[in-house]
Structure formats: structure tokens, C-alpha cells
Amino acid sequence: GNICGTEEDQVTAEKYIIDRVTYLLWEVPRGEQAQLPHFRAMTLQLRIEAMALLTTLALSSPHPHNHPNHHGSLLLAAHPNALGRLFRCMYDELDALYAHGPNHEQNALLVNEATRLVYRLLELHGDAIDIQQKLLAINGAVHQHRVVLTRLAFSEGAFLDAGITDETVMMAHDMLEDAVTPEEAEALLEVFPSYKGRRGDTQI
């Protein structure tokens, strides 16, 4: 983005850029043309490119994680809507994955990349993130957050789940563990009594 003359203008510009790019992750184009299969594929490609930009912005900074150059991840972590939109993207693309449409590979890629980005943001800046506040900023995100993490954590990688990586399952499992109470964890295990995990681990 632009290099602005004042710090206040720079903060405003950076927030606007994050806002516009994260909006691309779930915005649905309107009109009859948007319903055509090839247009859906183009929309997914745009989302993949937007996700790649956000991932590069957030995760390309050097260690240590509190280094002044770790500016990109802080921008995403501090943004009021970014995390909620990432969870919504995960939810929408996993829904599309289960529909087993023609863009299965792209849907899985977006789920994997969004999960990795969210996981790393929480890993780097979790102490400063009020996840509930971030989710409340996006309509439906509180529900979508829990549902998508549960689906991913109990994914077995067969047929409809094909393309979801073991790393994604592990990260979703860790985030779900942080999000639920022990009682809720027991209830989840009762819902998935036969689940053995990709590594034979059924703990939540």
C-alpha cells in the first residue's frame, strides 16, 4: 500500500487494505454470471491469491516473533474483522468441500491455508487477541468457529475430507481444545465415538 505522510494516515491505510483483502475471502459476486461454473472457479482463484497475500504478510517476518519487523502479523491480529472472516472462509470452503463440487482441490487448499494462518496468528499473538470479540464482529462467526474446528479436528481424510492435511487436523484439534470446556470436550467425543484420529489420538 501507500507510504503515508503521518503515522495516523499510515494506520488507516493499512487497516483499509486488510479490510478489503479479507473481504475477498467470503464475498459472493452477484448477478447471473456469478453462478456460472467457470466464474466460481475464477472467484476461488482470487481467494487463493488473497490468502497467499495475507499469509506472506503475516508469516514472512523474521524471528524472534516480537521483532519490530513482525508488523504484518500484528496488523492481522489487531484488525477487528480479519480473524472472523478467516474462520468464515474456513467454514464456507469446508461446506463446499463436503458438497464435492468441481473445485474440490481449491476448496481444500483454502481450508488448509486459512487454518494455518489462523493457527499461527493465535500462536504469535494469542495473549493479545480476544477471540470472542473478533468472532462477534462477523455475523454467524461464533457458531462457524466451533463447527469448522470440530469438523476439521475429527476429519479422517477420506472422500469428502480428501485434501485436508494432517497438519490442518492437528492445528484444528489444538484450537478446538483451547476453545471448549472439559465437559464440552467429553460431549464431542460422545458424538464421534468411533473416531480414532489420524494418529490414533482421540483426546480433546
N, C-alpha and C positions, 0 to 999 in steps of 0.2 A: 504494500500500500504506500500511500504518500508519506514522506517525511515532513511532518508539520512544524510550524514555527514555535509553538508553545507546547508544553507538556500536556496541558488540558486538551488542546486540539488533537494531539497525538493519541491520547487515551480514547477520545471519542471516535477517531477514525479507526483505530484498531478494533474497538468494540463493534463498530458497524460492519467491518469486514467479517469478523467471526459470526456475527448475526446472519449476514447474507449467505455465507458458505454453509453454515449448519442448516439453514432453512432449505437448502437444496436437497438435504438428505431425506426429507419426507414430504416436501411439497409435491402435490399431484397436478400436473398440467391439465388444463381444462380444454374442452372442445372435442368434437368428434374425432379429429385427427389423433388426439392423445390416447384414444382407445385402440389404435392400430398396433399390432404386434411389433412391427419394426420401430415404432415410436417408443413403445415401452422399453425395448432394448436400448435405444438411444438414451432414454431417461436413466436407466440403470448405469450406463457407461458414464454419464455425467456425475452420478452419485459416487461411483468408484473413484473418479478423478478428484471430486471434492473430499472424499475420505482420505485419499492419498495426500492431499494438500494439508489437511488437518493433522494427519499422523506425522508428516515431515515437520510441520511447525512445532508439534508438541514433543516429539521424541528424538529430534536430531541434535538437541543441545548436549554439551559435554557434561561429564561428571566432574565434581560432585553435584548432586541434584539441587543444592541451594546456590549453585553458581549463578552469578548475575546474568549470564547468557541463557539461563533456563527460562527465558521470558515467554516463549511460546506456550509451554505447558501451563504456566501461571495465567496466561490470557484465557485459555480454555477453562481452567479450573474456576476462575473468578467470574466468568461470564454467567449471567443469570439463567440463560436458556440452553447453553451448549450441551451439558450433560443430559438434561431431559430429552433433548432432541436426538442425542446419540442412542439413548435407550428406546426411544420411539422408533428409530431407524432399525435397531436390532429386532424389535417386536414385529414391525411391518415386513421386513425381509424374511424373518423366520416363518411368518404366516404364508408368505409367497412360496417359500421353500416347501412347506407342507402341502401346498396346492399342486406341487410337482408340475409346474409350467415349463415353458421352453427356455427359461432363463435361470435354470436351477444353479448352474455354476456361479453366475454373477450374484445371485441371492446369497449363496453360501459364503462367497468372498466378502461381501459386505457385512454379514453377521460376524465372521471371523475377525475382520479388521476393526469393526466398531467395538467388539468385545475387548480386543487387545488394547485399543486406545483408552476406553473407559477404565480398564483394569490398571493401566499404567498411570493414568491421572489420579486415581484413588490411591495408588501406591505412593506416588510422589507427594501428593498434596491432601491426602485424606484427612489429616488433622485440621485442615483449614476449610474443609468442604462440609456444609450442612446438606447431606444428600436429600433429605426430605424436602427442604426448601427448594432445591433445584428441581425436584420432580414435580412439586406443586405448581411450578411456573408453567408447566405444559399440560394441557388438558388430557387426562387419562394416563399420564406417565407413572403415577404411583402404582396403579394396577398393572400396567405394562411392564414395569421394572421387575416386580415379583414374578409375574407369569413367564417372562422371557428367560430370567435366570433359572427358574425351575425347569423349564423345557430344556435348556441347554445343559444344565447340571446333570440331568437324567437322560441325556442323549446317548444312544447306543451306536450311532454311526451307521445304521442300516437303512437302505432305501431312501425314505424321505429325509432322514438326517445325513445322508451321504454328502460329504463336503465339509461338514462341521469337524474341525480338527480336535485332536486330543487336548491340545493346548487351550482351545476355546472352552472345552468342557471343564478342564481344571480351573481356569480363571473364573468361569461362571459359578462353579462349585464353591470357590473361595469367597466370592462376592455374596452368594446366597447365604453362606454360613455367617457372614457378618451382618446380614440383613434380617435374619429370623431369630426368634427366641428358641430356647431348647425345646419348649412344648411344640412350637410350630415345626421344628425340625423332625420331631417324632411323628407328627401328623403327616408330613411329607413322605417319610419312609413307609408309613402305612398305605399311602396312596400308590407307591411304587414298590410293593413287597418283593417282586421278583427281580428288581434291578440289582445287578452285581457290579455295575460300574465298568468302565473300560480298563480299569486296573484292579478290579475286584474290590474296590473301596466303596462301601455304602454309607460311610459316615457323612453327616452334615454338620 
